């Protein structure tokens, strides 16, 4: 019994199983199946391979470097600064030319500040007082400019005043100008040089046109007719975001410059070119909102003839430009191609599964198609006895075979000889192939059982 089972198991290892297909002559389901096939094939060819380039290996680990240079001069004449010429060293911060730079467009100037005592600004709530006890000495004014000295300074006979502080005096009291100081900065230009590298493919590129004409960068300017010149007019950068330069220059703001690289390395390197996008990054509130604009303070320090330090405080409003670089590169590779083709074939199988569901569950004759697709096989009467006798190597009982008890003692029938006649010999000959072919797994072919019953009859 154990040896027969092992033998049958070993023989089954070399069996080959194949599917049985049922062809359904149903035009509706057939049309649905073809439509699904066409849709999946269209998706695979158009979207996966043509649009998404699924046959390529991609590299998104872009290495990038940005260099910026702003150029332009303007002239102003104010009571605080007098006549002054502004060049790039005066209005660009920081001067190193990084991917983030700030252009001053408006100023509040507080000149000749020295470290001494003076009254705090009345616009600061924590500096208001009625008597000296409201100004404890040595404590800073919250959101103020200095340290309290312990005195409450009142102008005239007023009951309310401000605390005296030790600070850079006089403190800043002026409001923002109604017009931008450097309104002509609209015509300034910025040169943005971008170097990129895709390490996976060892591919490098720059956004500057490869030209031997030395005067090219001195005369060109970026625009729809000249997209390969990386020199931008500041006024144009702001207008491309949908904002007005003069309004933005008054209280400041943040402009984003996005450089996108989408390189198909299966083509010539000259086909890999940058695309520029411009947007306003700061929230555009109403003109009277306290959250509007962009500003910060800085100072320039000096010493007088006596060696005493003093400074000029500047509250600068302006436009901050953030240059951001993104990109990817793609090149043909057989591995993603095989993966995407395999995915498409798997979708084809999903289409067949969907049509099977429609065929056997959702149409009028679903029961008919279900019976044709799934066959039910039931064992004949006496199958268990026949299997048992086959495994034991003995003939079935004489009463089951319809022959006398002397059948098992006739060697001529086992050798396939023709000496014996009658029904007993014939049934024995039909039984032997079934026994030998299914000795290992104990299974009996239905057709052979039917032939056996016919022989017995």
Secondary structure by P-SEA (a helix, b strand, c coil): caaaaaaaaaaaccbbbbbbbbbbccaaaaaaaaaaaaaaaaaacccccccccccbbbbccccbbbbbbbbbccccccccccbbbbcccccccccccccbbbbbccccccccccbbbbbcccccccccccccccccccccccccccccccbbbbcccccbbbbbbbcccccccccccccccccccccbbbbbbbbbbbcccbbbbbcccccccccccccccccccccccccccaaaaaaaacccaaaaaaccbbbbbbbbbbbccccccccbbbbbbbbbcccccccccccccccccccccccccccbbbbbbbbbbbbbbbbbbbbbbbbbbaaaaaaaaaaaaaaaaaaaaaaaaaacccccaaaaaaaaabbbbbbccaaaaaaaaaaaccccccccccccccccccccccccccccccaaaaaaaaaaaaaaaccccccccaaaaaaaaaaac
